[in-house]
Amino acid sequence: MTFLEIGTAMGWTAGHMALALPENGDLTCVDPFTENARGISNEQNGELQLEFLLNMEACSVEKRVRLLVGESPAILPSLPPEGA
């Protein structure tokens, strides 16, 4: 079972969701990490992306969480729904 989070930032919510997943569950997170997304610099967004990855490690869920970097309208059509 796969769950989806759109707009993950530093991953606080993603970490909590991943910890609550059923044994066979995983989480896909989508975030562009670009200046246009939050009005902060690309360097700061790069730091957010690194913080996300470190937070997944700190929660020991990095193997259950997949990060897709990009705008959600571009990424979502490529994610086939399970069982559909």
C-alpha positions as CSV (number, residue, x, y, z in Angstrom):
1,M,0.0,0.0,0.0
2,T,1.4,3.4,-1.0
3,F,0.6,6.7,0.5
4,L,1.2,10.1,-1.1
5,E,2.2,13.4,0.4
6,I,2.3,16.5,-1.8
7,G,4.5,19.3,-0.4
8,T,6.8,17.7,2.1
9,A,9.3,20.5,3.0
10,M,11.6,19.2,5.7
11,G,9.5,16.1,6.3
12,W,8.1,16.4,9.7
13,T,4.7,15.1,8.6
14,A,6.3,12.5,6.3
15,G,8.3,11.1,9.2
16,H,5.2,10.8,11.4
17,M,3.1,9.2,8.6
18,A,5.9,6.8,7.7
19,L,6.2,5.7,11.3
20,A,2.4,5.0,11.3
21,L,2.4,3.0,8.1
22,P,1.2,-0.6,8.0
23,E,4.0,-3.2,7.6
24,N,3.5,-3.4,3.9
25,G,3.1,0.4,3.4
26,D,5.4,3.0,1.9
27,L,5.2,6.7,1.4
28,T,5.9,8.8,-1.8
29,C,6.6,12.4,-1.2
30,V,6.5,15.1,-3.9
31,D,8.1,18.5,-3.5
32,P,9.7,20.8,-6.0
33,F,12.3,22.3,-3.7
34,T,12.5,25.4,-5.9
35,E,12.5,29.1,-5.2
36,N,9.1,29.5,-6.8
37,A,7.6,26.9,-4.4
38,R,8.1,28.9,-1.1
39,G,9.6,32.3,-2.1
40,I,12.9,31.4,-0.5
41,S,16.2,31.0,-2.3
42,N,17.2,27.8,-4.2
43,E,20.1,27.4,-1.7
44,Q,17.6,27.4,1.2
45,N,15.4,24.9,-0.6
46,G,18.4,22.7,-1.2
47,E,19.0,22.8,2.6
48,L,15.3,21.8,3.1
49,Q,15.8,18.8,0.8
50,L,18.8,17.7,2.8
51,E,16.9,18.2,6.0
52,F,14.1,16.0,4.7
53,L,16.5,13.2,3.9
54,L,18.2,13.5,7.3
55,N,14.9,13.5,9.1
56,M,13.8,10.3,7.3
57,E,17.1,8.8,8.5
58,A,16.6,10.0,12.0
59,C,13.1,8.3,12.0
60,S,14.7,5.1,10.5
61,V,12.1,5.2,7.7
62,E,14.4,6.2,4.8
63,K,13.8,2.8,3.1
64,R,10.0,3.2,3.2
65,V,9.9,6.8,1.9
66,R,10.5,7.8,-1.7
67,L,11.1,11.5,-2.5
68,L,10.2,12.8,-6.0
69,V,11.6,16.2,-6.7
70,G,9.5,18.3,-9.0
71,E,6.2,20.1,-9.5
72,S,3.2,17.9,-8.6
73,P,1.2,18.6,-11.8
74,A,4.2,17.1,-13.8
75,I,4.8,14.2,-11.4
76,L,1.4,12.9,-10.5
77,P,0.4,11.7,-14.0
78,S,3.4,9.3,-13.9
79,L,2.2,7.7,-10.6
80,P,-0.2,4.9,-11.5
81,P,-2.8,4.3,-8.9
82,E,-2.4,0.9,-7.2
83,G,-5.1,-1.6,-8.0
84,A,-6.7,0.6,-10.6
